[in-house]
Amino acid sequence: QEVTLELVVHPESPHPETVRLDYGIEDGIKRVKIRSCLVGYFLRRWPIDFTDDASSNPRQHHLYLANKSKLLRSGVTEWAFM
């Protein structure tokens, strides 16, 4: 099953425009289609904050996962976010 990750610039980013340009974010969201079984691996390979409240360090995690709850409802397992 494929799911779509919705990645946005981390809300606390000190350089949001640079992050937008570096990751090719258009219209505020970068959408990445991926198989649901690979979500956990993908989140750990890219600098993505997938906490519920965007509490990770924005200098280390340039992007924020905006649709975590939707992914969980669509069948992505909890372990992907641990």
C-alpha positions in Angstrom: 0.0 0.0 0.0 1.3 3.5 -0.9 0.9 6.5 1.4 1.8 10.1 0.9 4.0 11.9 3.4 3.3 15.6 3.7 6.5 17.4 4.7 6.7 21.1 5.6 9.5 23.3 6.8 10.0 22.9 10.5 7.8 25.5 12.3 10.8 26.7 14.3 13.3 26.8 11.4 15.7 29.8 11.5 16.0 29.8 7.7 12.7 28.6 6.2 13.2 30.0 2.7 16.6 28.1 2.4 14.9 24.9 3.5 12.1 25.4 0.9 14.7 25.9 -1.8 16.9 23.0 -0.7 14.1 20.5 -0.6 12.1 21.8 -3.5 9.0 22.6 -1.5 6.3 24.3 -3.5 3.0 25.6 -2.2 4.3 24.9 1.3 4.2 21.1 1.2 6.5 18.5 -0.2 4.6 15.3 -0.9 6.5 12.0 -1.0 4.8 8.8 -2.1 6.2 5.7 -0.4 5.2 2.2 0.5 3.7 2.2 4.0 6.2 -0.5 5.1 9.1 1.9 4.4 7.8 4.9 6.3 9.9 4.3 9.4 13.1 3.9 7.4 12.5 7.0 5.3 11.8 9.2 8.4 15.1 8.2 9.9 17.1 8.8 6.7 15.9 12.3 6.0 16.1 15.2 8.6 12.4 15.0 9.5 10.8 15.8 12.9 7.9 13.4 13.3 7.0 14.3 16.9 3.4 15.3 17.7 4.3 18.8 18.7 7.3 19.7 16.5 9.6 19.6 19.5 12.8 18.3 17.8 15.7 20.6 17.2 14.9 22.5 14.0 18.7 22.8 13.2 18.9 19.0 13.0 15.4 18.3 11.6 14.7 20.8 8.8 11.4 19.2 7.9 8.3 18.4 9.9 5.8 15.6 9.1 2.4 17.3 8.9 0.2 14.3 8.4 1.3 11.8 11.0 -2.2 11.1 12.4 -3.6 10.5 8.9 -0.8 8.1 8.2 -1.6 6.2 11.4 -5.2 6.0 10.4 -4.3 4.7 7.0 -2.4 1.7 8.5 1.2 2.8 9.0 2.3 1.0 12.1 3.2 2.8 15.4 6.8 1.6 15.3 7.5 3.8 12.3 7.2 6.8 14.6 9.3 5.5 17.6 
